[in-house]
């Protein structure tokens, strides 16, 4: 089956996001290591760096799965979008993000979820 255009776009965006996530995660880990020698916040920065690194690697894996239409990629894509919604809600509840940005982020996650559940997209990943 031919890869739907939307999946190609999502694969490219996931790859770009994954590259930035890995680079940002490595930078935070490095900064956290440096700051840890002078402050207690270094551990937090390093922890956030590890989370960003893991998310970046998952995004790169997702990009590969989307590009090659691997059946597991659909599940990973749905999982990451749901996680994105949960994280955005938690950030808003913790007053660490503005309502406008939260609404836009949740809307993007919801649109991608809606798209992944379209019959032709599910069929491309071997789902009925």
Phi, psi and omega per residue, in radians:
X1 nan 2.524 3.123
X2 -1.335 2.468 -3.136
X3 -1.235 2.225 3.076
X4 -1.077 2.556 -3.108
X5 -1.013 -0.683 3.139
X6 -1.091 -0.628 3.110
X7 -1.213 -0.650 3.071
X8 -1.064 -0.767 3.127
X9 -1.112 -0.781 3.122
X10 -1.112 -0.634 3.114
X11 -1.119 -0.765 3.137
X12 -1.148 -0.768 3.130
X13 -1.129 -0.668 3.103
X14 -1.139 -0.678 3.116
X15 -1.136 -0.780 3.115
X16 -1.089 -0.837 3.115
X17 -1.081 -0.653 3.121
X18 -1.144 -0.720 3.104
X19 -1.085 -0.841 3.123
X20 -1.134 -0.634 3.110
X21 -1.118 -0.749 3.121
X22 -1.149 -0.815 3.135
X23 -1.101 -0.756 3.118
X24 -1.140 -0.702 3.114
X25 -1.103 -0.776 3.107
X26 -1.113 -0.684 3.110
X27 -1.120 -0.769 3.128
X28 -1.131 -0.661 3.090
X29 -1.106 -0.755 3.119
X30 -1.136 -0.782 3.112
X31 -1.119 -0.719 3.129
X32 -1.073 -0.659 3.110
X33 -1.145 -0.706 3.139
X34 -1.204 -0.796 -3.102
X35 -1.203 -0.515 -3.120
X36 -1.066 -0.438 3.135
X37 -1.302 -0.334 -3.092
X38 -2.079 -0.250 -3.026
X39 -2.650 2.794 3.101
X40 -1.361 -0.162 -3.112
X41 -1.401 -0.182 -3.135
X42 -1.082 -0.673 3.116
X43 -1.104 -0.688 3.113
X44 -1.150 -0.759 3.113
X45 -1.081 -0.734 3.120
X46 -1.139 -0.696 3.111
X47 -1.103 -0.788 3.087
X48 -1.091 -0.610 3.086
X49 -1.111 -0.716 3.111
X50 -1.125 -0.751 3.113
X51 -1.080 -0.792 3.121
X52 -1.102 -0.684 3.122
X53 -1.103 -0.790 3.125
X54 -1.102 -0.771 3.133
X55 -1.110 -0.689 3.115
X56 -1.110 -0.753 3.117
X57 -1.132 -0.746 3.094
X58 -1.068 -0.653 3.105
X59 -1.152 -0.687 3.086
X60 -1.154 -0.699 3.074
X61 -1.102 -0.732 3.110
X62 -1.091 -0.733 3.127
X63 -1.034 -0.798 3.093
X64 -1.061 -0.812 -3.130
X65 -1.099 -0.720 3.095
X66 -1.140 -0.770 -3.076
X67 -1.098 -0.663 -3.090
X68 -1.727 0.077 3.122
X69 0.964 0.750 3.074
X70 -1.217 2.383 -3.120
X71 -1.004 -0.628 -3.126
X72 -1.206 -0.356 -3.098
X73 -1.161 -0.598 3.120
X74 -1.085 -0.793 3.130
X75 -1.115 -0.762 3.112
X76 -1.092 -0.730 3.115
X77 -1.067 -0.797 3.106
X78 -1.081 -0.782 -3.131
X79 -1.068 -0.751 3.141
X80 -1.198 -0.609 3.106
X81 -1.205 -0.732 3.092
X82 -1.116 -0.755 3.094
X83 -1.058 -0.675 3.103
X84 -1.070 -0.722 3.108
X85 -1.118 -0.814 -3.128
X86 -1.069 -0.797 -3.133
X87 -1.086 -0.727 3.128
X88 -1.118 -0.710 3.112
X89 -1.135 -0.775 3.123
X90 -1.103 -0.703 3.101
X91 -1.096 -0.699 3.119
X92 -1.165 -0.746 -3.138
X93 -1.141 -0.494 3.094
X94 -1.524 0.117 -3.114
X95 1.012 0.619 3.095
X96 -1.872 0.101 3.052
X97 -2.599 2.688 -3.138
X98 -1.415 2.707 -3.102
X99 -1.089 -0.677 -3.124
X100 -1.093 -0.860 3.125
X101 -1.118 -0.652 3.124
X102 -1.116 -0.793 -3.133
X103 -1.092 -0.766 3.138
X104 -1.113 -0.781 -3.140
X105 -1.095 -0.781 3.126
X106 -1.137 -0.673 3.113
X107 -1.098 -0.727 3.115
X108 -1.111 -0.812 3.106
X109 -1.021 -0.748 -3.107
X110 -1.151 -0.707 3.127
X111 -1.140 -0.732 3.107
X112 -1.120 -0.734 3.080
X113 -1.041 -0.815 3.119
X114 -1.002 -0.789 -3.124
X115 -1.097 -0.763 -3.129
X116 -1.104 -0.426 3.134
X117 -1.574 0.040 3.090
X118 -1.205 2.461 -3.047
X119 -0.953 -0.740 -3.107
X120 -1.205 -0.559 3.114
X121 -1.260 -0.803 3.092
X122 -1.039 -0.714 3.136
X123 -1.125 -0.605 3.134
X124 -1.103 -0.494 3.116
X125 -1.673 0.158 3.109
X126 1.386 0.385 3.119
X127 -1.844 2.537 -3.121
X128 -1.694 nan nan
